[in-house]
Amino acid sequence: MSKPRPRVKVPKTAAAGDVVTIKTLISHPMESGHRKDPDTGAPIPRKIINRFKTTFEGELVLDVAIEPSISANPYFKFEMKVPKTGTVRFEWTDDDGSVYSKEKTITVS
């Protein structure tokens, strides 16, 4: 199974108070938990991204609880107001407790 790969698109610069568009996608091989291993017949454990969270300088921007019907490579697009130069942190949490993260900095000019 390939390792989940988060990708984000965030503007490098913005003016203070600007509203910017953020795009995120994580390549993640989802598993529904309904299939069986063809060799052993044992159920393949469910493995989905169940939470997506975004913070800016530690302050919560977006927190999404994801249900099993989500696509295999969850994509989110949202807007965020940029108050100052800072780091945006993105976190995707998997059923097994794994957390995949990525950070990007926005510089206020």
C-alpha positions as CSV (number, residue, x, y, z in Angstrom):
1,M,0.0,0.0,0.0
2,S,1.4,3.4,-0.9
3,K,2.0,6.0,1.7
4,P,-0.6,8.8,1.9
5,R,0.6,12.0,0.3
6,P,-0.9,15.3,1.3
7,R,-0.8,18.2,-1.2
8,V,-1.9,21.8,-0.5
9,K,-2.1,25.0,-2.6
10,V,-1.8,28.1,-0.5
11,P,-0.8,31.6,-1.7
12,K,2.7,32.6,-0.7
13,T,1.7,36.2,0.0
14,A,-1.4,38.2,0.8
15,A,-2.3,41.6,2.2
16,A,-3.4,41.7,5.9
17,G,-7.1,41.0,6.0
18,D,-7.2,39.4,2.6
19,V,-9.4,36.3,2.1
20,V,-7.5,33.6,0.3
21,T,-8.6,30.3,-1.3
22,I,-7.0,27.2,0.1
23,K,-7.0,23.8,-1.8
24,T,-6.0,20.5,-0.3
25,L,-5.9,16.9,-1.4
26,I,-4.5,13.8,0.1
27,S,-3.7,10.7,-2.0
28,H,-4.9,8.0,0.3
29,P,-5.8,4.4,-0.6
30,M,-9.0,4.1,1.3
31,E,-10.4,0.7,2.4
32,S,-14.1,0.3,3.2
33,G,-13.7,-2.6,5.6
34,H,-16.2,-4.6,3.5
35,R,-13.7,-6.5,1.3
36,K,-11.9,-9.7,2.1
37,D,-8.3,-10.7,1.5
38,P,-8.4,-13.0,-1.5
39,D,-5.6,-15.2,-0.1
40,T,-6.9,-15.7,3.5
41,G,-10.6,-14.7,3.3
42,A,-10.1,-12.5,6.3
43,P,-11.8,-9.1,6.3
44,I,-9.5,-6.2,5.3
45,P,-9.7,-3.6,8.1
46,R,-11.4,-0.3,7.4
47,K,-8.9,2.5,6.6
48,I,-10.3,5.9,5.9
49,I,-9.4,9.5,6.6
50,N,-11.9,10.4,9.3
51,R,-10.9,13.9,10.2
52,F,-9.4,17.0,8.5
53,K,-8.2,19.9,10.5
54,T,-6.6,23.2,9.6
55,T,-5.0,25.8,11.9
56,F,-3.3,29.1,11.4
57,E,-0.7,29.9,14.0
58,G,-2.3,27.4,16.3
59,E,-5.8,28.9,15.9
60,L,-8.5,26.6,14.5
61,V,-9.7,27.5,11.0
62,L,-11.5,24.3,9.9
63,D,-12.3,21.0,11.6
64,V,-14.2,18.4,9.6
65,A,-15.4,15.0,10.8
66,I,-15.4,12.7,7.7
67,E,-17.8,9.9,7.2
68,P,-17.1,6.6,5.4
69,S,-18.7,7.8,2.2
70,I,-15.8,10.2,1.5
71,S,-13.9,9.6,-1.8
72,A,-10.6,7.8,-1.9
73,N,-8.5,11.0,-2.2
74,P,-10.4,13.6,-0.1
75,Y,-10.3,17.2,-1.6
76,F,-11.2,20.3,0.3
77,K,-11.4,23.9,-1.0
78,F,-12.2,26.7,1.4
79,E,-11.5,30.4,2.1
80,M,-9.5,31.8,5.0
81,K,-8.9,35.4,6.2
82,V,-5.2,36.1,6.6
83,P,-4.6,38.5,9.6
84,K,-0.8,38.4,9.6
85,T,2.2,36.4,8.4
86,G,2.0,32.9,9.7
87,T,2.0,29.2,9.2
88,V,-1.1,27.2,8.1
89,R,-1.0,23.6,9.3
90,F,-3.1,20.9,7.7
91,E,-3.8,17.5,9.4
92,W,-5.5,14.4,8.1
93,T,-6.3,11.6,10.7
94,D,-6.7,8.0,9.6
95,D,-8.8,5.3,11.3
96,D,-5.6,3.7,12.7
97,G,-4.6,6.9,14.5
98,S,-2.0,7.9,11.9
99,V,-1.8,11.7,11.3
100,Y,-0.5,13.1,8.0
101,S,0.4,16.7,8.0
102,K,1.7,19.5,5.9
103,E,2.6,23.2,6.7
104,K,2.7,26.3,4.4
105,T,3.6,29.8,5.3
106,I,1.7,32.9,4.1
107,T,3.7,36.1,4.2
108,V,1.7,39.4,4.7
109,S,3.1,42.0,2.4
